[in-house]
Amino acid sequence: MTTPRPYKILINGVVQSFHIAGSGPVCLVHAGGPGFDWNYIRLPLLEQTMTVVYIEPIGTGDSGLLSDGDYSMPRYAYHAHKIAEHIGTEKPYFLGHSHGGFVGLQYAIDYPNEIGGLILHSSAPCMVPELGFEQTRQIKLYAERWPDRPEAQDAFQAWMDLGSGAARDSESFLKLLGRLLPAFFGNYWNLPEEFKEWRDNLNFYLIPRNPHTWDAREVLNTIDTPTLILVGEHDFNCGPRWAAEMNEKMPNSQLYTFEAGGHMSHIESPEEFAKAVSDFVSQPFQTRNW
């Protein structure tokens, strides 16, 4: 597996780091969180057919911090757009995972004529209390689905601990994440051997961010960018409810569900994931007739 080439640029005085690997159509890839290190979303199979630009989100890794704490969706989208401008690509694809998908939707809203296609991987159209309530409901169902697995019961408790403010810094968050991790997969006990290395290299940056909400549901019908919505059947975090709503409201979308999958289908089903994305990129997209 080739190591992605690292790059850094300045955007309004803030260091923005990104990494490039592969060849073919350009695809910006934005990690979730916000706060996850970009390496967890590495997509080596996709690099075989696309030029993958892994964005190292501001506030993580070698990218800089924002002095005003305004880590808003328009700000993240702006930084992604400046990367696209810098590398000279006019209409890149944008693949966002979870919170990165929020950024992708914002990118399509803010730069509608400058995006070739949108890939929303286990994402949602809002970041409001309603999302949190649904996550809690779904992770309770997850624990009920695995009543004899102590890891599943502890994952539910880890979610409750996270909600009560138990994560005070990056280190304490990573400890909670280690307990929560089983819930991010359809079947945590049936993962490939490579998963251990992926798990051991997970990193997260918990930094001060101005509190804010974000909701794109009222404008989804205005996003006519060709869009692929990917969701795991058992994703507790950004599950089928949100995928179905986006697919219903977005005029040029298509939905792909990973049977019995979770929130990390790119790890749980890498070949299926890469094929779904490659098929989407290679097909002539037909506008829906309503």
Disulfide bonds with the S-S distance in Angstrom:
none
